[in-house]
Amino acid sequence: MAKEYLVALFPRSRRVMINGEFMGTTNTKLELESGRYEVTLGPPMNFTPEVHIIDLRNTSSLMPRTVEFEAAG
């Protein structure tokens, strides 16, 4: 499978959970295989949206897919 790249953006450093497993931290490039993923952050649940559901394809190390979480509360 092809290597794909994802960056989860958040104002602070947080653990990134992909398909129920911790896979890295926010604001850093993560390397994954192409496919469908549920991306969220680790506790505390003070962010929005709760989850991003993405189909990760056609990325490169120089142009990763980004998903953005905002602080809530």
C-alpha atoms as an extended CHARMM CRD file, in Angstrom:
* protein
*
        73  EXT
         1         1  MET       CA              0.0000000000        0.0000000000        0.0000000000  PROA      1               0.0000000000
         2         2  ALA       CA              1.0160000000        3.5840000000       -0.5970000000  PROA      2               0.0000000000
         3         3  LYS       CA              2.5090000000        5.7530000000        2.1360000000  PROA      3               0.0000000000
         4         4  GLU       CA              0.2510000000        8.6480000000        3.0730000000  PROA      4               0.0000000000
         5         5  TYR       CA              0.7770000000       11.5760000000        5.4170000000  PROA      5               0.0000000000
         6         6  LEU       CA             -1.5030000000       13.2720000000        7.9340000000  PROA      6               0.0000000000
         7         7  VAL       CA             -1.1580000000       16.2180000000       10.3000000000  PROA      7               0.0000000000
         8         8  ALA       CA             -3.7530000000       16.8040000000       13.0480000000  PROA      8               0.0000000000
         9         9  LEU       CA             -3.6960000000       20.4800000000       13.9870000000  PROA      9               0.0000000000
        10        10  PHE       CA             -4.4820000000       21.7260000000       17.5180000000  PROA      10              0.0000000000
        11        11  PRO       CA             -3.2860000000       24.7970000000       19.4680000000  PROA      11              0.0000000000
        12        12  ARG       CA             -1.4350000000       22.5940000000       22.0100000000  PROA      12              0.0000000000
        13        13  SER       CA              0.4670000000       19.3270000000       21.8610000000  PROA      13              0.0000000000
        14        14  ARG       CA             -1.9590000000       16.4100000000       22.3240000000  PROA      14              0.0000000000
        15        15  ARG       CA             -1.9290000000       12.6960000000       21.5640000000  PROA      15              0.0000000000
        16        16  VAL       CA             -3.6150000000       11.7760000000       18.2720000000  PROA      16              0.0000000000
        17        17  MET       CA             -5.8510000000        8.7080000000       18.2160000000  PROA      17              0.0000000000
        18        18  ILE       CA             -6.4210000000        6.9840000000       14.8680000000  PROA      18              0.0000000000
        19        19  ASN       CA             -8.9830000000        4.1890000000       14.6430000000  PROA      19              0.0000000000
        20        20  GLY       CA             -8.9060000000        3.8420000000       18.4290000000  PROA      20              0.0000000000
        21        21  GLU       CA             -5.1140000000        3.7010000000       18.8600000000  PROA      21              0.0000000000
        22        22  PHE       CA             -2.6710000000        6.4280000000       19.8420000000  PROA      22              0.0000000000
        23        23  MET       CA             -0.4340000000        7.0530000000       16.8240000000  PROA      23              0.0000000000
        24        24  GLY       CA              1.4800000000       10.2640000000       17.5190000000  PROA      24              0.0000000000
        25        25  THR       CA              1.0220000000       13.8670000000       18.5360000000  PROA      25              0.0000000000
        26        26  THR       CA             -0.6930000000       16.9240000000       17.1170000000  PROA      26              0.0000000000
        27        27  ASN       CA              1.1330000000       19.3040000000       14.7970000000  PROA      27              0.0000000000
        28        28  THR       CA              3.5530000000       16.5890000000       13.6050000000  PROA      28              0.0000000000
        29        29  LYS       CA              3.4960000000       14.5560000000       10.4100000000  PROA      29              0.0000000000
        30        30  LEU       CA              2.1710000000       11.0030000000       10.7820000000  PROA      30              0.0000000000
        31        31  GLU       CA              2.8990000000        8.3200000000        8.1780000000  PROA      31              0.0000000000
        32        32  LEU       CA              0.0630000000        5.8730000000        7.4590000000  PROA      32              0.0000000000
        33        33  GLU       CA             -1.1200000000        3.5710000000        4.7160000000  PROA      33              0.0000000000
        34        34  SER       CA             -3.8580000000        4.8220000000        2.4140000000  PROA      34              0.0000000000
        35        35  GLY       CA             -7.3670000000        4.1370000000        3.6570000000  PROA      35              0.0000000000
        36        36  ARG       CA            -10.2720000000        5.3130000000        5.7730000000  PROA      36              0.0000000000
        37        37  TYR       CA             -9.5540000000        6.6120000000        9.2600000000  PROA      37              0.0000000000
        38        38  GLU       CA            -11.3180000000        8.0450000000       12.2960000000  PROA      38              0.0000000000
        39        39  VAL       CA             -9.0620000000       10.7340000000       13.7490000000  PROA      39              0.0000000000
        40        40  THR       CA             -9.5750000000       12.1930000000       17.2180000000  PROA      40              0.0000000000
        41        41  LEU       CA             -7.5060000000       13.4400000000       20.1510000000  PROA      41              0.0000000000
        42        42  GLY       CA             -6.7690000000       11.9020000000       23.5220000000  PROA      42              0.0000000000
        43        43  PRO       CA             -8.3720000000       13.1810000000       26.7360000000  PROA      43              0.0000000000
        44        44  PRO       CA             -9.4490000000       15.6420000000       27.9740000000  PROA      44              0.0000000000
        45        45  MET       CA            -12.3900000000       16.0330000000       25.5980000000  PROA      45              0.0000000000
        46        46  ASN       CA            -12.0760000000       19.8230000000       25.3330000000  PROA      46              0.0000000000
        47        47  PHE       CA            -11.9410000000       20.0600000000       21.5540000000  PROA      47              0.0000000000
        48        48  THR       CA            -14.2230000000       20.1830000000       18.5500000000  PROA      48              0.0000000000
        49        49  PRO       CA            -15.1520000000       18.3890000000       16.3450000000  PROA      49              0.0000000000
        50        50  GLU       CA            -15.1970000000       15.1390000000       18.2880000000  PROA      50              0.0000000000
        51        51  VAL       CA            -13.8690000000       13.1560000000       15.3020000000  PROA      51              0.0000000000
        52        52  HSD       CA            -12.7680000000       13.5790000000       11.6810000000  PROA      52              0.0000000000
        53        53  ILE       CA            -13.5810000000       10.6840000000        9.3460000000  PROA      53              0.0000000000
        54        54  ILE       CA            -11.2280000000       10.8180000000        6.3740000000  PROA      54              0.0000000000
        55        55  ASP       CA            -10.2320000000        8.8360000000        3.3000000000  PROA      55              0.0000000000
        56        56  LEU       CA             -6.4680000000        9.2970000000        3.2500000000  PROA      56              0.0000000000
        57        57  ARG       CA             -5.1720000000        9.2370000000       -0.3380000000  PROA      57              0.0000000000
        58        58  ASN       CA             -2.9800000000       11.2170000000       -2.7380000000  PROA      58              0.0000000000
        59        59  THR       CA             -0.7910000000       12.9000000000       -0.1200000000  PROA      59              0.0000000000
        60        60  SER       CA              2.9530000000       13.3840000000       -0.0130000000  PROA      60              0.0000000000
        61        61  SER       CA              5.4740000000       14.1930000000        2.6690000000  PROA      61              0.0000000000
        62        62  LEU       CA              5.5450000000       17.7700000000        1.3760000000  PROA      62              0.0000000000
        63        63  MET       CA              1.7370000000       18.0180000000        1.0670000000  PROA      63              0.0000000000
        64        64  PRO       CA              0.1480000000       16.0230000000        3.9150000000  PROA      64              0.0000000000
        65        65  ARG       CA             -3.5920000000       15.9030000000        4.5630000000  PROA      65              0.0000000000
        66        66  THR       CA             -4.5240000000       18.1470000000        7.4870000000  PROA      66              0.0000000000
        67        67  VAL       CA             -7.4280000000       17.9210000000        9.8940000000  PROA      67              0.0000000000
        68        68  GLU       CA             -8.0210000000       20.7010000000       12.3890000000  PROA      68              0.0000000000
        69        69  PHE       CA             -9.3530000000       20.5280000000       15.9300000000  PROA      69              0.0000000000
        70        70  GLU       CA            -10.2640000000       23.6590000000       17.8820000000  PROA      70              0.0000000000
        71        71  ALA       CA            -10.2050000000       24.1700000000       21.6360000000  PROA      71              0.0000000000
        72        72  ALA       CA            -13.6780000000       24.1110000000       23.1760000000  PROA      72              0.0000000000
        73        73  GLY       CA            -14.7270000000       25.1700000000       26.6580000000  PROA      73              0.0000000000
